[in-house]
């Protein structure tokens, strides 16, 4: 019974038990042979190398600040010399004349250099005492002397250590994206763009994080908010925390800036939800600044800093977080264009039916315009049911058929008795129908619509079949065998829907169009129609690339059925010659 079966070549080639698709291998090194994967890994390695250079170049920073108190005495690590300028009331070489009673008191003082020498082990700053300006200058001189006395081996050792930290952080982000964010990991331009943003952020952070402003929190907070808007909170949170570690890794002995930075960046990422107004980034910036300030106060109290120093630091950090919010709010249009995204602020502007392209559609193809409004209602309800972005779906539905306005008479919703396709061959008719997608993309790009909205125009038919004209072509062939490539000429060029929102638009578009063709629509007939349309597209593979699950598809079907039934509900007829014989149903 289990022997070889000549009718089953697949069984004949079976060599025994096999493992499931899950593998025990932690990392598949064979994937590195893929050229695209190798390029992306090369980009990550190049970014890590550049970041390592930046960190090493800013290595051994000056760790002390004016007014700060230290938990222990600071002793000189090396012997050093301080050259001070001292004012004296006599000129060099004329001490006797200056000491005489006849000396002119109006003689200007002379600045004489004074050399002060300090030995190794000298107590430069006492513990629990705030650092004064004089002590700060002395600490800075000791710091420079120590940095100048480092050997080549010590410098290389520090550089290797910093490089290992940076490369391990980069590997963590890369593995996370490969496992949980494949839409980012498989997109080479996105990887390169994120790497460029990381480098720019760290350059600005190192440049601004110096006395007296210490404004390195501004670029870090701006980047955290931009990553949340452009991608998603989990990825933004991980990358922001890695940036915080990288920015503070040079001073590993000081935990205060790291804790403060991580707390504020996490607050910025977790509170940045959908940007529905231009004031939202400012609100998030204020919240992030408040988190910076509170953590500064907490850490300052734990480390027993003077209250004046603590509250000055907290107020400064609150200011920088708020400033970052204003910067993101002002640069929001640039962020959308740079990352190819669209925020709810722009979507609300596009949802206004006074947009010039929608006005042109209403004048040239009123039937298509009304069809788009109904499709928007169906798709938006489905998006709310499955947790997609209903505002994005609604805007995409408004613009998805704008290409029909160039040849409105060839589409049934705009026809008034005469069908232009009666005089055309099915193949030519299908070309006219399919062309509305290409025309719609051209119009959307001409009017400057965001790329996600243009994608709705391009993907709303996927690679589906123009079924009516395909059947007409089959009928013309009669009993003869149609060409093998006949079906390919009646399919839309695609691509298939890449997002759940685009898939919902496809289903709502088909349901609304087919629902109008049902004679005497009833609740049962419309429900059956929507389910058949969804199943046909599912079996045709149209939902393979959008991430829509079967459970979500069922929820969307149920919601769209209810909405479609409400659109096509029956009404009691009115007698126009007399009073109404009933109420509207």
KAPE-V186820 format. One line per field, one symbol per residue. psi: psi as a letter, one per 30 degrees, with the letter a starting at -180 (. if undefined). A space follows every 10 residues. Layout:
# KAPE-V186820
psi=???
This chain:
# KAPE-V186820
psi=egakjffife efgkgaklll fkkfkekjff fffkeeeeee eeeeeeeeee eeeeeefglh ljfllkfkkk flkjkkflkl kkjljkklgl lkgheeeffl fgkjfgkklk kkkkkkkklk fkjekklgkk kleeeeeeee eeeeeeefgk leeeeeeeee eeeeeeeeee eeeeeeeeef iffefgjeee eeeeeeeeee eeeeeeefhl kfehgffeee eeeeeeeeee cleeeeeeee eeeeeefgff iffjfeeeee eeeeeeeeef fibkjflffe eeeeeeeeee eeeeeeeeee eeghlkeeee feeeeeeeee eeeeeeeeef geeeeeeegh lklfeeeeef fkggkeeeee eeeeieeeee eeeeeeeeee eeeeefgaje eeeeeeeeff gffffeiefg keffliekjf ffglleeeee eeeeffeeee eeeeeeghkl eeeeeeeeff fbhlkieefe eeeeeffbfl kllegeeefg klfallkfle eeeeeeeeee eeeeeffkkh kleeeeeeee eeeeeeeeff gfgfgfgkle eeeeeeeeee eeeeeeegll lkkkjffalk gllk.
